[in-house]
Amino acid sequence: MYQALPDELLKYFLYFSFSAFLGWILESTYRSIKEKHLANAGFLSGPFVPIYGFGALIIAIIGRFLGNLSPVLFWTGLILSPTILEYLVAVLMETFFGLTLWDYRHEILNLQGRICLKFSIYWAILVVFANKILEPWAFSKIASLGPYLTHFFSGVLLMYFIMDTIHSVRAVFNFKAVMADLQKLLESGGKFLTSFDLISNALGTAEGLKQKLPQELNRLLKPIRAFPVLREELRSRFSVFPEWIREQLEKRMGK
């Protein structure tokens, strides 16, 4: 029994990872089609969107431990779980990171812009797919790995998630810190000047030096690419930048 419990937990962790990867494919494809350019969706740098992994995990746990409920209660719990998760994640991101990562206020029948009917219907369709098709298939493949590969892949993925999460959280806090500094600069009527601009102002030339974005601005692009709603937060502070920086940011951010 002692051995079976960790193995079972690792299988669920691998299912979480696989579902997060499929979620990244789905989100990136949806975003790429909508924005008409390749998009790398998600909070993490790598090809995983954890909210899909947690959603699939909740569906699997409900299916395993609450399967003896009446069909109405069972399917109501399954179908509502992703929408509840989406709402809670939105609240947590707003509370701890000060980020609004999606905004459904333009959608009909939305709740505080965090959830809406249209996407709840999408989640309901995914719930049926996960419960009836994805989960049985994925767990059968995971079971075929055997104990050694199960532990190996779990260890590798766990280390990856830890490192990527730390990196991504730092990127978000850096984004918010730079936004706060730019806001102070905006309110004081100041300008964001790089070493290139200082040289240019001193010599009246050095246009050729203006080729790359400063590192502190380059680091802003990852959170913006992951969550396009952050673009407007940066654009609202564009007036503090020289024209060449504004042009490069617009080009790198996309529409």
ChimeraX attribute file (.defattr): number of C-alpha atoms within 10 A of each C-alpha:
attribute: neighborCount
match mode: 1-to-1
recipient: residues
	/A:1	5
	/A:2	6
	/A:3	7
	/A:4	9
	/A:5	10
	/A:6	12
	/A:7	16
	/A:8	13
	/A:9	12
	/A:10	19
	/A:11	21
	/A:12	20
	/A:13	20
	/A:14	22
	/A:15	23
	/A:16	23
	/A:17	24
	/A:18	19
	/A:19	26
	/A:20	24
	/A:21	19
	/A:22	17
	/A:23	23
	/A:24	24
	/A:25	17
	/A:26	15
	/A:27	19
	/A:28	20
	/A:29	17
	/A:30	15
	/A:31	18
	/A:32	15
	/A:33	12
	/A:34	11
	/A:35	13
	/A:36	11
	/A:37	12
	/A:38	13
	/A:39	19
	/A:40	22
	/A:41	27
	/A:42	24
	/A:43	24
	/A:44	23
	/A:45	18
	/A:46	16
	/A:47	17
	/A:48	25
	/A:49	24
	/A:50	21
	/A:51	20
	/A:52	25
	/A:53	24
	/A:54	19
	/A:55	26
	/A:56	29
	/A:57	21
	/A:58	18
	/A:59	23
	/A:60	21
	/A:61	14
	/A:62	17
	/A:63	18
	/A:64	10
	/A:65	9
	/A:66	14
	/A:67	13
	/A:68	10
	/A:69	11
	/A:70	10
	/A:71	10
	/A:72	9
	/A:73	12
	/A:74	15
	/A:75	19
	/A:76	12
	/A:77	17
	/A:78	25
	/A:79	19
	/A:80	16
	/A:81	21
	/A:82	25
	/A:83	22
	/A:84	15
	/A:85	17
	/A:86	20
	/A:87	17
	/A:88	14
	/A:89	15
	/A:90	19
	/A:91	16
	/A:92	14
	/A:93	13
	/A:94	13
	/A:95	11
	/A:96	8
	/A:97	13
	/A:98	13
	/A:99	17
	/A:100	17
	/A:101	19
	/A:102	15
	/A:103	15
	/A:104	17
	/A:105	14
	/A:106	9
	/A:107	14
	/A:108	11
	/A:109	13
	/A:110	17
	/A:111	13
	/A:112	11
	/A:113	17
	/A:114	19
	/A:115	23
	/A:116	20
	/A:117	15
	/A:118	13
	/A:119	16
	/A:120	19
	/A:121	14
	/A:122	12
	/A:123	21
	/A:124	19
	/A:125	12
	/A:126	17
	/A:127	23
	/A:128	15
	/A:129	12
	/A:130	20
	/A:131	17
	/A:132	11
	/A:133	11
	/A:134	16
	/A:135	19
	/A:136	12
	/A:137	12
	/A:138	16
	/A:139	14
	/A:140	10
	/A:141	12
	/A:142	18
	/A:143	13
	/A:144	10
	/A:145	13
	/A:146	11
	/A:147	13
	/A:148	9
	/A:149	12
	/A:150	19
	/A:151	17
	/A:152	11
	/A:153	14
	/A:154	19
	/A:155	13
	/A:156	10
	/A:157	15
	/A:158	15
	/A:159	11
	/A:160	13
	/A:161	18
	/A:162	11
	/A:163	12
	/A:164	16
	/A:165	16
	/A:166	12
	/A:167	13
	/A:168	19
	/A:169	15
	/A:170	12
	/A:171	20
	/A:172	20
	/A:173	14
	/A:174	17
	/A:175	22
	/A:176	17
	/A:177	12
	/A:178	17
	/A:179	17
	/A:180	12
	/A:181	13
	/A:182	22
	/A:183	18
	/A:184	13
	/A:185	16
	/A:186	18
	/A:187	11
	/A:188	9
	/A:189	10
	/A:190	14
	/A:191	14
	/A:192	15
	/A:193	14
	/A:194	15
	/A:195	11
	/A:196	18
	/A:197	19
	/A:198	12
	/A:199	14
	/A:200	16
	/A:201	12
	/A:202	10
	/A:203	9
	/A:204	10
	/A:205	12
	/A:206	14
	/A:207	12
	/A:208	8
	/A:209	12
	/A:210	15
	/A:211	11
	/A:212	11
	/A:213	16
	/A:214	14
	/A:215	8
	/A:216	11
	/A:217	13
	/A:218	12
	/A:219	16
	/A:220	22
	/A:221	19
	/A:222	19
	/A:223	25
	/A:224	23
	/A:225	19
	/A:226	19
	/A:227	19
	/A:228	20
	/A:229	16
	/A:230	19
	/A:231	19
	/A:232	11
	/A:233	14
	/A:234	17
	/A:235	12
	/A:236	13
	/A:237	16
	/A:238	20
	/A:239	16
	/A:240	19
	/A:241	18
	/A:242	14
	/A:243	11
	/A:244	14
	/A:245	21
	/A:246	16
	/A:247	12
	/A:248	13
	/A:249	21
	/A:250	13
	/A:251	10
	/A:252	14
	/A:253	14
	/A:254	13
	/A:255	10
